[in-house]
Amino acid sequence: MREEIEKALETIRPALQADGGDIELVDVGEDGIVQVKLTGACGGCPMSQMTLKMGVEKTLKKIVPEVKNVITV
């Protein structure tokens, strides 16, 4: 599942990089919880939680149905 998530993040990454940010995959739990780290401009952005839930989580769940939740660490 980790490899599928990495590939899915590659589809999201250009949009984040266009705004001066990026995303790193930290961990994938057996329970479907994905831990990521938003970096660059995304790390301190007030909209980062919306980006995480409406952008990253939604996309990951669509591409990798085993994903249950995405959290930042």
PyMOL Python script that loads the backbone (N, CA, C, O; Angstrom):
from pymol import cmd

cmd.read_pdbstr("""\
ATOM      1  N   MET A   1       0.832  -1.190   0.000  1.00  0.00           N
ATOM      2  CA  MET A   1       0.000   0.000   0.000  1.00  0.00           C
ATOM      3  C   MET A   1       0.880   1.259   0.000  1.00  0.00           C
ATOM      4  O   MET A   1       0.499   2.272  -0.587  1.00  0.00           O
ATOM      5  N   ARG A   2       2.037   1.208   0.642  1.00  0.00           N
ATOM      6  CA  ARG A   2       2.918   2.381   0.717  1.00  0.00           C
ATOM      7  C   ARG A   2       3.310   2.870  -0.679  1.00  0.00           C
ATOM      8  O   ARG A   2       3.310   4.072  -0.947  1.00  0.00           O
ATOM      9  N   GLU A   3       3.639   1.936  -1.556  1.00  0.00           N
ATOM     10  CA  GLU A   3       4.051   2.307  -2.913  1.00  0.00           C
ATOM     11  C   GLU A   3       2.918   3.001  -3.666  1.00  0.00           C
ATOM     12  O   GLU A   3       3.150   3.972  -4.386  1.00  0.00           O
ATOM     13  N   GLU A   4       1.696   2.504  -3.499  1.00  0.00           N
ATOM     14  CA  GLU A   4       0.533   3.130  -4.140  1.00  0.00           C
ATOM     15  C   GLU A   4       0.323   4.550  -3.618  1.00  0.00           C
ATOM     16  O   GLU A   4      -0.013   5.455  -4.382  1.00  0.00           O
ATOM     17  N   ILE A   5       0.523   4.736  -2.323  1.00  0.00           N
ATOM     18  CA  ILE A   5       0.352   6.056  -1.720  1.00  0.00           C
ATOM     19  C   ILE A   5       1.424   7.011  -2.243  1.00  0.00           C
ATOM     20  O   ILE A   5       1.135   8.168  -2.547  1.00  0.00           O
ATOM     21  N   GLU A   6       2.662   6.524  -2.346  1.00  0.00           N
ATOM     22  CA  GLU A   6       3.750   7.354  -2.886  1.00  0.00           C
ATOM     23  C   GLU A   6       3.403   7.827  -4.301  1.00  0.00           C
ATOM     24  O   GLU A   6       3.607   8.992  -4.641  1.00  0.00           O
ATOM     25  N   LYS A   7       2.879   6.915  -5.117  1.00  0.00           N
ATOM     26  CA  LYS A   7       2.497   7.271  -6.493  1.00  0.00           C
ATOM     27  C   LYS A   7       1.363   8.298  -6.491  1.00  0.00           C
ATOM     28  O   LYS A   7       1.369   9.235  -7.289  1.00  0.00           O
ATOM     29  N   ALA A   8       0.402   8.120  -5.602  1.00  0.00           N
ATOM     30  CA  ALA A   8      -0.713   9.065  -5.501  1.00  0.00           C
ATOM     31  C   ALA A   8      -0.217  10.445  -5.076  1.00  0.00           C
ATOM     32  O   ALA A   8      -0.694  11.462  -5.579  1.00  0.00           O
ATOM     33  N   LEU A   9       0.740  10.477  -4.152  1.00  0.00           N
ATOM     34  CA  LEU A   9       1.293  11.756  -3.703  1.00  0.00           C
ATOM     35  C   LEU A   9       2.015  12.471  -4.849  1.00  0.00           C
ATOM     36  O   LEU A   9       2.045  13.701  -4.890  1.00  0.00           O
ATOM     37  N   GLU A  10       2.585  11.717  -5.764  1.00  0.00           N
ATOM     38  CA  GLU A  10       3.253  12.325  -6.917  1.00  0.00           C
ATOM     39  C   GLU A  10       2.257  13.104  -7.783  1.00  0.00           C
ATOM     40  O   GLU A  10       2.638  14.069  -8.445  1.00  0.00           O
ATOM     41  N   THR A  11       0.993  12.695  -7.781  1.00  0.00           N
ATOM     42  CA  THR A  11      -0.017  13.420  -8.564  1.00  0.00           C
ATOM     43  C   THR A  11      -0.435  14.716  -7.862  1.00  0.00           C
ATOM     44  O   THR A  11      -0.877  15.664  -8.512  1.00  0.00           O
ATOM     45  N   ILE A  12      -0.294  14.750  -6.534  1.00  0.00           N
ATOM     46  CA  ILE A  12      -0.675  15.912  -5.736  1.00  0.00           C
ATOM     47  C   ILE A  12       0.467  16.924  -5.643  1.00  0.00           C
ATOM     48  O   ILE A  12       0.248  18.135  -5.607  1.00  0.00           O
ATOM     49  N   ARG A  13       1.678  16.397  -5.604  1.00  0.00           N
ATOM     50  CA  ARG A  13       2.873  17.217  -5.342  1.00  0.00           C
ATOM     51  C   ARG A  13       3.002  18.456  -6.235  1.00  0.00           C
ATOM     52  O   ARG A  13       3.332  19.518  -5.706  1.00  0.00           O
ATOM     53  N   PRO A  14       2.765  18.394  -7.555  1.00  0.00           N
ATOM     54  CA  PRO A  14       2.940  19.602  -8.384  1.00  0.00           C
ATOM     55  C   PRO A  14       2.075  20.788  -7.939  1.00  0.00           C
ATOM     56  O   PRO A  14       2.521  21.933  -8.003  1.00  0.00           O
ATOM     57  N   ALA A  15       0.866  20.526  -7.497  1.00  0.00           N
ATOM     58  CA  ALA A  15      -0.009  21.608  -7.035  1.00  0.00           C
ATOM     59  C   ALA A  15       0.544  22.244  -5.766  1.00  0.00           C
ATOM     60  O   ALA A  15       0.495  23.464  -5.609  1.00  0.00           O
ATOM     61  N   LEU A  16       1.066  21.428  -4.867  1.00  0.00           N
ATOM     62  CA  LEU A  16       1.650  21.956  -3.634  1.00  0.00           C
ATOM     63  C   LEU A  16       2.922  22.742  -3.939  1.00  0.00           C
ATOM     64  O   LEU A  16       3.156  23.810  -3.373  1.00  0.00           O
ATOM     65  N   GLN A  17       3.741  22.200  -4.840  1.00  0.00           N
ATOM     66  CA  GLN A  17       4.991  22.861  -5.191  1.00  0.00           C
ATOM     67  C   GLN A  17       4.746  24.194  -5.901  1.00  0.00           C
ATOM     68  O   GLN A  17       5.548  25.120  -5.776  1.00  0.00           O
ATOM     69  N   ALA A  18       3.663  24.291  -6.631  1.00  0.00           N
ATOM     70  CA  ALA A  18       3.324  25.542  -7.315  1.00  0.00           C
ATOM     71  C   ALA A  18       3.071  26.669  -6.315  1.00  0.00           C
ATOM     72  O   ALA A  18       3.238  27.846  -6.637  1.00  0.00           O
ATOM     73  N   ASP A  19       2.664  26.294  -5.094  1.00  0.00           N
ATOM     74  CA  ASP A  19       2.421  27.287  -4.035  1.00  0.00           C
ATOM     75  C   ASP A  19       3.597  27.385  -3.063  1.00  0.00           C
ATOM     76  O   ASP A  19       3.483  28.009  -2.008  1.00  0.00           O
ATOM     77  N   GLY A  20       4.720  26.771  -3.417  1.00  0.00           N
ATOM     78  CA  GLY A  20       5.913  26.866  -2.579  1.00  0.00           C
ATOM     79  C   GLY A  20       5.995  25.840  -1.470  1.00  0.00           C
ATOM     80  O   GLY A  20       6.786  25.996  -0.540  1.00  0.00           O
ATOM     81  N   GLY A  21       5.189  24.789  -1.551  1.00  0.00           N
ATOM     82  CA  GLY A  21       5.201  23.762  -0.508  1.00  0.00           C
ATOM     83  C   GLY A  21       5.525  22.394  -1.071  1.00  0.00           C
ATOM     84  O   GLY A  21       5.892  22.257  -2.238  1.00  0.00           O
ATOM     85  N   ASP A  22       5.386  21.399  -0.241  1.00  0.00           N
ATOM     86  CA  ASP A  22       5.597  20.013  -0.648  1.00  0.00           C
ATOM     87  C   ASP A  22       4.994  19.109   0.419  1.00  0.00           C
ATOM     88  O   ASP A  22       4.488  19.575   1.439  1.00  0.00           O
ATOM     89  N   ILE A  23       5.061  17.809   0.160  1.00  0.00           N
ATOM     90  CA  ILE A  23       4.514  16.833   1.101  1.00  0.00           C
ATOM     91  C   ILE A  23       5.448  15.642   1.171  1.00  0.00           C
ATOM     92  O   ILE A  23       5.994  15.207   0.157  1.00  0.00           O
ATOM     93  N   GLU A  24       5.629  15.115   2.376  1.00  0.00           N
ATOM     94  CA  GLU A  24       6.455  13.931   2.597  1.00  0.00           C
ATOM     95  C   GLU A  24       5.607  12.857   3.269  1.00  0.00           C
ATOM     96  O   GLU A  24       4.843  13.138   4.192  1.00  0.00           O
ATOM     97  N   LEU A  25       5.753  11.633   2.794  1.00  0.00           N
ATOM     98  CA  LEU A  25       5.085  10.502   3.441  1.00  0.00           C
ATOM     99  C   LEU A  25       5.937  10.069   4.622  1.00  0.00           C
ATOM    100  O   LEU A  25       7.115   9.751   4.462  1.00  0.00           O
ATOM    101  N   VAL A  26       5.337  10.058   5.816  1.00  0.00           N
ATOM    102  CA  VAL A  26       6.063   9.692   7.026  1.00  0.00           C
ATOM    103  C   VAL A  26       5.821   8.226   7.362  1.00  0.00           C
ATOM    104  O   VAL A  26       6.771   7.478   7.596  1.00  0.00           O
ATOM    105  N   ASP A  27       4.546   7.806   7.389  1.00  0.00           N
ATOM    106  CA  ASP A  27       4.232   6.435   7.784  1.00  0.00           C
ATOM    107  C   ASP A  27       2.864   6.029   7.245  1.00  0.00           C
ATOM    108  O   ASP A  27       1.983   6.861   7.032  1.00  0.00           O
ATOM    109  N   VAL A  28       2.719   4.734   7.033  1.00  0.00           N
ATOM    110  CA  VAL A  28       1.434   4.165   6.640  1.00  0.00           C
ATOM    111  C   VAL A  28       1.117   3.069   7.644  1.00  0.00           C
ATOM    112  O   VAL A  28       1.819   2.061   7.720  1.00  0.00           O
ATOM    113  N   GLY A  29       0.054   3.272   8.414  1.00  0.00           N
ATOM    114  CA  GLY A  29      -0.319   2.290   9.429  1.00  0.00           C
ATOM    115  C   GLY A  29      -1.148   1.168   8.842  1.00  0.00           C
ATOM    116  O   GLY A  29      -1.799   1.329   7.810  1.00  0.00           O
ATOM    117  N   GLU A  30      -1.114   0.028   9.514  1.00  0.00           N
ATOM    118  CA  GLU A  30      -1.907  -1.129   9.110  1.00  0.00           C
ATOM    119  C   GLU A  30      -3.402  -0.813   9.147  1.00  0.00           C
ATOM    120  O   GLU A  30      -4.203  -1.450   8.464  1.00  0.00           O
ATOM    121  N   ASP A  31      -3.761   0.187   9.962  1.00  0.00           N
ATOM    122  CA  ASP A  31      -5.157   0.571  10.148  1.00  0.00           C
ATOM    123  C   ASP A  31      -5.659   1.550   9.086  1.00  0.00           C
ATOM    124  O   ASP A  31      -6.796   2.017   9.159  1.00  0.00           O
ATOM    125  N   GLY A  32      -4.796   1.866   8.081  1.00  0.00           N
ATOM    126  CA  GLY A  32      -5.207   2.789   7.029  1.00  0.00           C
ATOM    127  C   GLY A  32      -4.971   4.254   7.352  1.00  0.00           C
ATOM    128  O   GLY A  32      -5.417   5.137   6.620  1.00  0.00           O
ATOM    129  N   ILE A  33      -4.266   4.511   8.453  1.00  0.00           N
ATOM    130  CA  ILE A  33      -3.931   5.885   8.825  1.00  0.00           C
ATOM    131  C   ILE A  33      -2.601   6.246   8.152  1.00  0.00           C
ATOM    132  O   ILE A  33      -1.589   5.572   8.340  1.00  0.00           O
ATOM    133  N   VAL A  34      -2.633   7.313   7.373  1.00  0.00           N
ATOM    134  CA  VAL A  34      -1.447   7.768   6.659  1.00  0.00           C
ATOM    135  C   VAL A  34      -0.946   9.033   7.343  1.00  0.00           C
ATOM    136  O   VAL A  34      -1.705   9.978   7.561  1.00  0.00           O
ATOM    137  N   GLN A  35       0.345   9.040   7.681  1.00  0.00           N
ATOM    138  CA  GLN A  35       0.960  10.205   8.301  1.00  0.00           C
ATOM    139  C   GLN A  35       1.822  10.911   7.267  1.00  0.00           C
ATOM    140  O   GLN A  35       2.668  10.291   6.623  1.00  0.00           O
ATOM    141  N   VAL A  36       1.604  12.210   7.112  1.00  0.00           N
ATOM    142  CA  VAL A  36       2.377  13.000   6.166  1.00  0.00           C
ATOM    143  C   VAL A  36       2.915  14.236   6.862  1.00  0.00           C
ATOM    144  O   VAL A  36       2.460  14.612   7.942  1.00  0.00           O
ATOM    145  N   LYS A  37       3.887  14.855   6.225  1.00  0.00           N
ATOM    146  CA  LYS A  37       4.432  16.122   6.720  1.00  0.00           C
ATOM    147  C   LYS A  37       4.349  17.121   5.582  1.00  0.00           C
ATOM    148  O   LYS A  37       4.914  16.905   4.510  1.00  0.00           O
ATOM    149  N   LEU A  38       3.638  18.219   5.822  1.00  0.00           N
ATOM    150  CA  LEU A  38       3.574  19.306   4.858  1.00  0.00           C
ATOM    151  C   LEU A  38       4.781  20.200   5.106  1.00  0.00           C
ATOM    152  O   LEU A  38       5.041  20.601   6.240  1.00  0.00           O
ATOM    153  N   THR A  39       5.519  20.513   4.038  1.00  0.00           N
ATOM    154  CA  THR A  39       6.749  21.287   4.182  1.00  0.00           C
ATOM    155  C   THR A  39       6.680  22.561   3.355  1.00  0.00           C
ATOM    156  O   THR A  39       5.742  22.774   2.586  1.00  0.00           O
ATOM    157  N   GLY A  40       7.689  23.401   3.527  1.00  0.00           N
ATOM    158  CA  GLY A  40       7.741  24.664   2.793  1.00  0.00           C
ATOM    159  C   GLY A  40       6.585  25.556   3.192  1.00  0.00           C
ATOM    160  O   GLY A  40       6.205  25.616   4.361  1.00  0.00           O
ATOM    161  N   ALA A  41       6.031  26.248   2.215  1.00  0.00           N
ATOM    162  CA  ALA A  41       4.929  27.172   2.477  1.00  0.00           C
ATOM    163  C   ALA A  41       3.713  26.445   3.052  1.00  0.00           C
ATOM    164  O   ALA A  41       2.941  27.039   3.805  1.00  0.00           O
ATOM    165  N   CYS A  42       3.533  25.176   2.709  1.00  0.00           N
ATOM    166  CA  CYS A  42       2.381  24.412   3.201  1.00  0.00           C
ATOM    167  C   CYS A  42       2.486  24.124   4.693  1.00  0.00           C
ATOM    168  O   CYS A  42       1.468  23.958   5.365  1.00  0.00           O
ATOM    169  N   GLY A  43       3.700  24.063   5.214  1.00  0.00           N
ATOM    170  CA  GLY A  43       3.899  23.745   6.622  1.00  0.00           C
ATOM    171  C   GLY A  43       3.283  24.761   7.560  1.00  0.00           C
ATOM    172  O   GLY A  43       2.752  24.384   8.604  1.00  0.00           O
ATOM    173  N   GLY A  44       3.338  26.041   7.217  1.00  0.00           N
ATOM    174  CA  GLY A  44       2.812  27.064   8.103  1.00  0.00           C
ATOM    175  C   GLY A  44       1.568  27.748   7.578  1.00  0.00           C
ATOM    176  O   GLY A  44       1.108  28.733   8.156  1.00  0.00           O
ATOM    177  N   CYS A  45       1.025  27.242   6.500  1.00  0.00           N
ATOM    178  CA  CYS A  45      -0.128  27.883   5.878  1.00  0.00           C
ATOM    179  C   CYS A  45      -1.388  27.681   6.713  1.00  0.00           C
ATOM    180  O   CYS A  45      -1.649  26.572   7.179  1.00  0.00           O
ATOM    181  N   PRO A  46      -2.177  28.746   6.909  1.00  0.00           N
ATOM    182  CA  PRO A  46      -3.418  28.610   7.675  1.00  0.00           C
ATOM    183  C   PRO A  46      -4.444  27.702   6.985  1.00  0.00           C
ATOM    184  O   PRO A  46      -5.366  27.205   7.631  1.00  0.00           O
ATOM    185  N   MET A  47      -4.285  27.490   5.697  1.00  0.00           N
ATOM    186  CA  MET A  47      -5.216  26.640   4.952  1.00  0.00           C
ATOM    187  C   MET A  47      -4.730  25.188   4.863  1.00  0.00           C
ATOM    188  O   MET A  47      -5.336  24.377   4.162  1.00  0.00           O
ATOM    189  N   SER A  48      -3.651  24.860   5.562  1.00  0.00           N
ATOM    190  CA  SER A  48      -3.052  23.538   5.414  1.00  0.00           C
ATOM    191  C   SER A  48      -3.993  22.398   5.806  1.00  0.00           C
ATOM    192  O   SER A  48      -3.960  21.339   5.180  1.00  0.00           O
ATOM    193  N   GLN A  49      -4.829  22.591   6.830  1.00  0.00           N
ATOM    194  CA  GLN A  49      -5.756  21.519   7.216  1.00  0.00           C
ATOM    195  C   GLN A  49      -6.803  21.281   6.138  1.00  0.00           C
ATOM    196  O   GLN A  49      -7.214  20.144   5.908  1.00  0.00           O
ATOM    197  N   MET A  50      -7.233  22.348   5.477  1.00  0.00           N
ATOM    198  CA  MET A  50      -8.187  22.181   4.387  1.00  0.00           C
ATOM    199  C   MET A  50      -7.508  21.484   3.205  1.00  0.00           C
ATOM    200  O   MET A  50      -8.092  20.604   2.573  1.00  0.00           O
ATOM    201  N   THR A  51      -6.287  21.883   2.920  1.00  0.00           N
ATOM    202  CA  THR A  51      -5.517  21.227   1.853  1.00  0.00           C
ATOM    203  C   THR A  51      -5.364  19.756   2.168  1.00  0.00           C
ATOM    204  O   THR A  51      -5.517  18.906   1.291  1.00  0.00           O
ATOM    205  N   LEU A  52      -5.063  19.457   3.421  1.00  0.00           N
ATOM    206  CA  LEU A  52      -4.850  18.076   3.837  1.00  0.00           C
ATOM    207  C   LEU A  52      -6.113  17.236   3.662  1.00  0.00           C
ATOM    208  O   LEU A  52      -6.062  16.157   3.072  1.00  0.00           O
ATOM    209  N   LYS A  53      -7.240  17.721   4.168  1.00  0.00           N
ATOM    210  CA  LYS A  53      -8.475  16.933   4.148  1.00  0.00           C
ATOM    211  C   LYS A  53      -9.167  16.938   2.783  1.00  0.00           C
ATOM    212  O   LYS A  53      -9.564  15.887   2.281  1.00  0.00           O
ATOM    213  N   MET A  54      -9.307  18.119   2.188  1.00  0.00           N
ATOM    214  CA  MET A  54     -10.061  18.224   0.938  1.00  0.00           C
ATOM    215  C   MET A  54      -9.222  17.887  -0.297  1.00  0.00           C
ATOM    216  O   MET A  54      -9.765  17.523  -1.340  1.00  0.00           O
ATOM    217  N   GLY A  55      -7.920  18.007  -0.177  1.00  0.00           N
ATOM    218  CA  GLY A  55      -7.051  17.719  -1.320  1.00  0.00           C
ATOM    219  C   GLY A  55      -6.349  16.386  -1.180  1.00  0.00           C
ATOM    220  O   GLY A  55      -6.621  15.449  -1.931  1.00  0.00           O
ATOM    221  N   VAL A  56      -5.447  16.302  -0.220  1.00  0.00           N
ATOM    222  CA  VAL A  56      -4.607  15.121  -0.052  1.00  0.00           C
ATOM    223  C   VAL A  56      -5.433  13.887   0.335  1.00  0.00           C
ATOM    224  O   VAL A  56      -5.369  12.862  -0.345  1.00  0.00           O
ATOM    225  N   GLU A  57      -6.203  13.981   1.416  1.00  0.00           N
ATOM    226  CA  GLU A  57      -6.962  12.819   1.894  1.00  0.00           C
ATOM    227  C   GLU A  57      -7.971  12.344   0.847  1.00  0.00           C
ATOM    228  O   GLU A  57      -8.090  11.146   0.590  1.00  0.00           O
ATOM    229  N   LYS A  58      -8.683  13.273   0.257  1.00  0.00           N
ATOM    230  CA  LYS A  58      -9.690  12.919  -0.748  1.00  0.00           C
ATOM    231  C   LYS A  58      -9.046  12.193  -1.929  1.00  0.00           C
ATOM    232  O   LYS A  58      -9.574  11.188  -2.406  1.00  0.00           O
ATOM    233  N   THR A  59      -7.913  12.699  -2.397  1.00  0.00           N
ATOM    234  CA  THR A  59      -7.220  12.076  -3.522  1.00  0.00           C
ATOM    235  C   THR A  59      -6.684  10.700  -3.153  1.00  0.00           C
ATOM    236  O   THR A  59      -6.832   9.746  -3.917  1.00  0.00           O
ATOM    237  N   LEU A  60      -6.063  10.597  -1.985  1.00  0.00           N
ATOM    238  CA  LEU A  60      -5.511   9.306  -1.569  1.00  0.00           C
ATOM    239  C   LEU A  60      -6.607   8.250  -1.421  1.00  0.00           C
ATOM    240  O   LEU A  60      -6.432   7.111  -1.852  1.00  0.00           O
ATOM    241  N   LYS A  61      -7.734   8.622  -0.815  1.00  0.00           N
ATOM    242  CA  LYS A  61      -8.832   7.667  -0.652  1.00  0.00           C
ATOM    243  C   LYS A  61      -9.381   7.202  -1.995  1.00  0.00           C
ATOM    244  O   LYS A  61      -9.779   6.047  -2.149  1.00  0.00           O
ATOM    245  N   LYS A  62      -9.398   8.110  -2.961  1.00  0.00           N
ATOM    246  CA  LYS A  62      -9.903   7.772  -4.286  1.00  0.00           C
ATOM    247  C   LYS A  62      -8.970   6.783  -4.998  1.00  0.00           C
ATOM    248  O   LYS A  62      -9.426   5.833  -5.634  1.00  0.00           O
ATOM    249  N   ILE A  63      -7.661   7.021  -4.880  1.00  0.00           N
ATOM    250  CA  ILE A  63      -6.677   6.183  -5.575  1.00  0.00           C
ATOM    251  C   ILE A  63      -6.365   4.917  -4.789  1.00  0.00           C
ATOM    252  O   ILE A  63      -6.165   3.854  -5.377  1.00  0.00           O
ATOM    253  N   VAL A  64      -6.323   5.025  -3.456  1.00  0.00           N
ATOM    254  CA  VAL A  64      -5.995   3.886  -2.585  1.00  0.00           C
ATOM    255  C   VAL A  64      -7.122   3.738  -1.564  1.00  0.00           C
ATOM    256  O   VAL A  64      -7.064   4.333  -0.488  1.00  0.00           O
ATOM    257  N   PRO A  65      -8.144   2.949  -1.893  1.00  0.00           N
ATOM    258  CA  PRO A  65      -9.329   2.836  -1.029  1.00  0.00           C
ATOM    259  C   PRO A  65      -9.048   2.366   0.400  1.00  0.00           C
ATOM    260  O   PRO A  65      -9.870   2.583   1.290  1.00  0.00           O
ATOM    261  N   GLU A  66      -7.904   1.727   0.630  1.00  0.00           N
ATOM    262  CA  GLU A  66      -7.562   1.255   1.980  1.00  0.00           C
ATOM    263  C   GLU A  66      -7.248   2.408   2.932  1.00  0.00           C
ATOM    264  O   GLU A  66      -7.258   2.220   4.149  1.00  0.00           O
ATOM    265  N   VAL A  67      -6.973   3.586   2.402  1.00  0.00           N
ATOM    266  CA  VAL A  67      -6.677   4.752   3.237  1.00  0.00           C
ATOM    267  C   VAL A  67      -7.948   5.178   3.969  1.00  0.00           C
ATOM    268  O   VAL A  67      -8.987   5.413   3.352  1.00  0.00           O
ATOM    269  N   LYS A  68      -7.846   5.272   5.288  1.00  0.00           N
ATOM    270  CA  LYS A  68      -8.991   5.658   6.123  1.00  0.00           C
ATOM    271  C   LYS A  68      -8.908   7.114   6.576  1.00  0.00           C
ATOM    272  O   LYS A  68      -9.925   7.801   6.676  1.00  0.00           O
ATOM    273  N   ASN A  69      -7.673   7.582   6.851  1.00  0.00           N
ATOM    274  CA  ASN A  69      -7.486   8.916   7.387  1.00  0.00           C
ATOM    275  C   ASN A  69      -6.073   9.385   7.057  1.00  0.00           C
ATOM    276  O   ASN A  69      -5.152   8.573   6.964  1.00  0.00           O
ATOM    277  N   VAL A  70      -5.902  10.695   6.880  1.00  0.00           N
ATOM    278  CA  VAL A  70      -4.591  11.281   6.650  1.00  0.00           C
ATOM    279  C   VAL A  70      -4.377  12.345   7.703  1.00  0.00           C
ATOM    280  O   VAL A  70      -5.208  13.235   7.887  1.00  0.00           O
ATOM    281  N   ILE A  71      -3.246  12.244   8.397  1.00  0.00           N
ATOM    282  CA  ILE A  71      -2.927  13.207   9.451  1.00  0.00           C
ATOM    283  C   ILE A  71      -1.531  13.784   9.230  1.00  0.00           C
ATOM    284  O   ILE A  71      -0.683  13.161   8.591  1.00  0.00           O
ATOM    285  N   THR A  72      -1.305  14.983   9.769  1.00  0.00           N
ATOM    286  CA  THR A  72       0.017  15.583   9.689  1.00  0.00           C
ATOM    287  C   THR A  72       0.768  15.316  10.985  1.00  0.00           C
ATOM    288  O   THR A  72       0.177  15.228  12.061  1.00  0.00           O
ATOM    289  N   VAL A  73       2.066  15.193  10.858  1.00  0.00           N
ATOM    290  CA  VAL A  73       2.925  14.984  12.037  1.00  0.00           C
ATOM    291  C   VAL A  73       4.011  16.033  12.053  1.00  0.00           C
ATOM    292  O   VAL A  73       4.845  16.044  12.958  1.00  0.00           O
TER     293      VAL A  73
END
""", "prot")
cmd.dss("prot")
cmd.show_as("cartoon", "prot")
cmd.util.cbc("prot")
cmd.orient("prot")
